[in-house]
Amino acid sequence: MSGSEKRKFSGALAVCRELDLILPDSGAVRDAFAQAEAESQPWLFNHVMRSWLYGAKLAQRRGLTPDAELVAVAVLLHDLGLARGGAPDRRFEVVGADIGRAFALSHDMGERRAEAVWDSIALHTIASIAQHKGTDVACCQNGIACDYGGLGYHELSDDNKNVILSAYPRLDMKNMLTTCLCGIAKNHPNTTRDNFIADFGMKYIPGYSRASSVDFLHLAPFAE
């Protein structure tokens, strides 16, 4: 970590203290913070940071006790697949999950925790599965969903909201994220047709079409 990165991370820890949170300060978390900032545009990095803080506050309010280091690493790295523009052969969530698992293993977090990081990132856009995958995965998804769509936002105090948004403003996130997701729908459409990005493709990308699960079943090459 450079001197500038150390100052920025120290600033993040100061925000945590203002929120009455004690978040992990380990080499893995510091390196995840540095990698997320290095690869993300400012609006996306701020989303990652707000997601971490929202998730930690929601866990605190709900009496949940996740593996704080694991959650921090997963949430900080969860959108690197998005930052890299996705891939032609995998959903952007899987790109990020692969990065996260490799990161966890390289930081001696162990196989089990590395797989939990993979699950947390891969499932962060699928609440109906993530919420049943264990506390760590659920807590990651909670913070991300809070910043994306406001889920759980009403549980936070106005003071907490102001502290987080002052430290990490949204920077036109709704429009910036829409542009980013539309880029993936346009450039890698086959990775989006069965998931939430298809909604963006259908609304904004001329000629985009999504797969029908009904057609997939009834057009299958079987007699019955």
MIDRENKE-871158 format. One line per field, with one value per residue (C-alpha): residue number from 0; x, y negated, z negated; residue in one letter. Coordinates in Angstrom, 3 decimals. Each point is the difference from the previous one (the first is absolute). Layout:
# residues N
seq: c(NUM,...)
px: c(X,...)
py: c(Y,...)
pz: c(Z,...)
type: c(a,...)
# end
This chain:
# residues 224
seq: c(0,1,2,3,4,5,6,7,8,9,10,11,12,13,14,15,16,17,18,19,20,21,22,23,24,25,26,27,28,29,30,31,32,33,34,35,36,37,38,39,40,41,42,43,44,45,46,47,48,49,50,51,52,53,54,55,56,57,58,59,60,61,62,63,64,65,66,67,68,69,70,71,72,73,74,75,76,77,78,79,80,81,82,83,84,85,86,87,88,89,90,91,92,93,94,95,96,97,98,99,100,101,102,103,104,105,106,107,108,109,110,111,112,113,114,115,116,117,118,119,120,121,122,123,124,125,126,127,128,129,130,131,132,133,134,135,136,137,138,139,140,141,142,143,144,145,146,147,148,149,150,151,152,153,154,155,156,157,158,159,160,161,162,163,164,165,166,167,168,169,170,171,172,173,174,175,176,177,178,179,180,181,182,183,184,185,186,187,188,189,190,191,192,193,194,195,196,197,198,199,200,201,202,203,204,205,206,207,208,209,210,211,212,213,214,215,216,217,218,219,220,221,222,223)
px: c(0.000,1.318,-0.001,-3.029,-1.894,0.849,-1.396,-3.180,-0.438,0.623,-2.728,-2.354,0.742,-0.740,-3.411,-0.552,0.704,-2.436,-2.599,0.820,1.386,3.158,0.908,3.004,3.363,2.036,2.402,-2.659,-2.561,2.508,1.075,-3.614,-0.689,3.026,-0.901,-3.618,1.055,2.677,-2.343,-3.280,-1.256,-0.737,-3.777,0.502,2.568,-2.361,-2.780,2.293,0.848,-3.605,-0.999,2.618,-1.128,-3.733,0.443,1.998,-2.589,-2.873,1.796,0.590,-3.644,-1.269,2.320,1.882,3.630,1.552,3.697,0.836,3.235,-1.607,-2.958,2.306,2.118,-3.047,-1.871,3.066,0.755,-3.570,-0.135,3.437,-1.697,-2.114,3.024,1.690,-3.021,-1.061,1.162,-1.309,-0.350,-1.104,-2.349,1.802,-0.835,1.963,2.938,0.040,-0.500,2.990,2.111,-1.233,0.747,3.513,0.549,-1.146,2.267,2.968,-0.603,-0.076,-3.681,-0.410,-2.030,-3.304,0.069,1.149,-3.038,-2.232,1.512,-0.789,-3.601,-0.433,1.097,-1.598,-3.377,-0.094,-2.641,-2.149,-1.557,-2.348,3.047,2.527,-2.317,-0.004,3.733,1.116,0.599,3.146,-1.526,-3.266,1.753,1.975,-3.178,-1.827,2.452,0.185,-3.802,-0.346,2.152,-1.463,-3.705,-0.361,-0.884,0.421,0.833,-2.939,1.661,2.926,-0.066,0.132,3.333,1.474,-1.305,1.483,3.407,0.192,-1.294,2.243,3.077,-0.940,-2.495,-1.983,1.516,-2.947,0.087,-3.413,0.961,3.598,-0.987,-2.709,2.610,2.378,-2.586,-1.223,3.569,0.136,-3.403,1.255,3.519,-0.660,-3.727,0.244,1.122,-3.076,-3.058,-0.910,0.559,-0.812,2.162,-2.495,-2.407,2.496,0.581,-3.717,-0.568,3.034,1.738,-1.644,-0.410,0.793,-2.085,-0.162,-0.467,-3.364,0.038,-3.333,1.431,3.098,-2.209,-2.500,2.548,2.149,0.612,-2.206,-3.203,-2.197)
py: c(0.000,-3.454,-2.870,-1.494,3.305,0.341,-3.460,0.819,3.278,-1.744,-2.439,2.937,1.351,-3.457,0.097,3.421,-1.391,-2.846,2.672,1.916,2.874,1.985,1.357,2.204,-1.621,2.842,0.291,1.749,-2.743,-2.758,1.693,0.550,-3.668,-1.002,2.324,-1.153,-3.645,0.594,1.799,-1.837,-3.341,-2.347,0.551,3.779,-0.092,-2.123,2.545,2.748,-1.975,-0.937,3.641,1.068,-2.582,0.503,3.751,-0.332,-2.309,2.257,3.033,-1.911,-1.086,3.509,1.716,1.935,1.014,0.782,0.607,-3.707,0.416,2.354,-2.353,-3.005,1.697,1.268,-3.296,-2.070,2.248,0.828,-2.264,0.548,2.029,-3.053,-2.291,2.192,-0.109,3.607,2.813,1.759,3.383,-0.753,-2.255,-2.983,1.370,3.175,-2.043,-1.834,3.185,1.639,-3.072,0.038,3.682,-0.356,-3.052,1.862,2.954,-2.280,-1.609,3.325,-0.198,3.729,2.070,-0.161,-3.767,-0.464,1.962,-2.154,-3.104,1.548,0.710,-3.495,-1.706,2.407,-0.191,-3.683,-0.751,3.056,-0.735,2.986,2.295,-2.135,-0.437,3.777,0.608,-0.863,-3.124,-1.172,0.181,-1.539,-2.894,-0.784,-0.040,-2.112,-2.880,0.090,0.138,-2.904,-2.224,1.260,-0.116,-1.334,3.349,-0.402,-3.699,-0.934,1.909,-2.422,-3.210,-3.337,-0.700,3.234,-0.675,-3.494,1.232,2.656,-2.182,-2.900,2.208,1.919,-2.000,1.764,-1.944,0.564,3.745,0.798,-1.348,1.197,3.546,0.051,-0.934,2.645,2.792,-0.990,0.288,3.595,0.739,-1.409,1.443,3.376,0.663,3.762,-0.442,-2.086,1.616,2.089,-2.616,-3.519,-1.745,1.175,-2.599,-2.715,1.520,0.173,-3.586,-1.720,2.116,0.044,3.540,1.655,3.092,2.213,3.739,1.421,2.822,1.132,0.254,1.741,2.741,0.358,-0.190,2.725,2.894,2.555,1.631,-0.541)
pz: c(0.000,0.911,-2.468,1.738,-0.189,-3.689,-0.675,1.908,-1.847,-3.314,1.029,0.614,-3.473,-1.427,1.705,-1.576,-3.441,0.622,0.785,-3.190,2.072,-0.551,3.408,0.709,0.670,1.486,2.887,2.065,-0.582,0.703,3.225,1.068,-0.644,2.077,2.882,0.075,0.079,2.652,2.401,-0.574,1.215,-2.929,0.120,-0.069,-2.779,-2.078,0.623,-1.272,-3.122,-0.755,0.481,-2.552,-2.539,0.538,-0.320,-3.211,-1.565,1.023,-1.436,-3.231,-0.259,0.776,-2.481,2.674,-0.466,3.377,0.675,0.213,1.972,2.518,0.506,0.359,2.672,1.901,-0.009,0.857,2.984,1.040,3.056,1.535,2.733,0.738,-0.145,2.613,2.309,-0.436,2.273,3.125,-1.721,-3.587,-1.899,-1.516,-3.452,0.788,1.299,-3.329,-1.993,1.681,-0.806,-3.591,-0.558,1.434,-2.194,-3.127,0.717,0.676,-3.401,-1.859,-0.870,0.582,2.444,-1.895,-0.428,3.598,1.178,-2.211,1.627,3.398,-1.033,-1.451,3.201,2.473,-1.754,-0.888,2.654,-0.870,-3.378,0.125,-0.153,-1.879,-2.979,-0.516,0.459,-3.530,-2.062,1.790,3.477,-1.184,-1.735,3.148,2.070,-2.603,0.237,3.778,0.380,-2.428,2.194,3.288,-0.775,-3.531,-1.596,-3.755,0.341,-2.255,-2.846,-0.123,-1.987,1.794,-1.675,1.312,3.505,-0.020,-1.172,2.720,2.825,-0.998,-0.002,3.156,2.117,2.703,2.932,2.366,-0.648,1.501,3.414,-0.151,-0.940,2.666,2.619,-1.313,0.001,3.454,1.229,-1.180,1.553,3.304,-0.001,-1.658,0.510,-0.402,-3.612,-0.829,1.538,-3.054,-2.702,-1.181,2.616,2.615,-1.413,0.909,3.424,0.769,-1.108,1.473,2.689,3.473,1.301,-3.316,-0.781,-3.037,-0.252,-0.990,-2.529,1.409,3.520,-1.329,-1.431,2.835,2.815,-1.536,2.455,-1.746,1.239,-3.030)
type: c(m,s,g,s,e,k,r,k,f,s,g,a,l,a,v,c,r,e,l,d,l,i,l,p,d,s,g,a,v,r,d,a,f,a,q,a,e,a,e,s,q,p,w,l,f,n,h,v,m,r,s,w,l,y,g,a,k,l,a,q,r,r,g,l,t,p,d,a,e,l,v,a,v,a,v,l,l,h,d,l,g,l,a,r,g,g,a,p,d,r,r,f,e,v,v,g,a,d,i,g,r,a,f,a,l,s,h,d,m,g,e,r,r,a,e,a,v,w,d,s,i,a,l,h,t,i,a,s,i,a,q,h,k,g,t,d,v,a,c,c,q,n,g,i,a,c,d,y,g,g,l,g,y,h,e,l,s,d,d,n,k,n,v,i,l,s,a,y,p,r,l,d,m,k,n,m,l,t,t,c,l,c,g,i,a,k,n,h,p,n,t,t,r,d,n,f,i,a,d,f,g,m,k,y,i,p,g,y,s,r,a,s,s,v,d,f,l,h,l,a,p,f,a,e)
# end
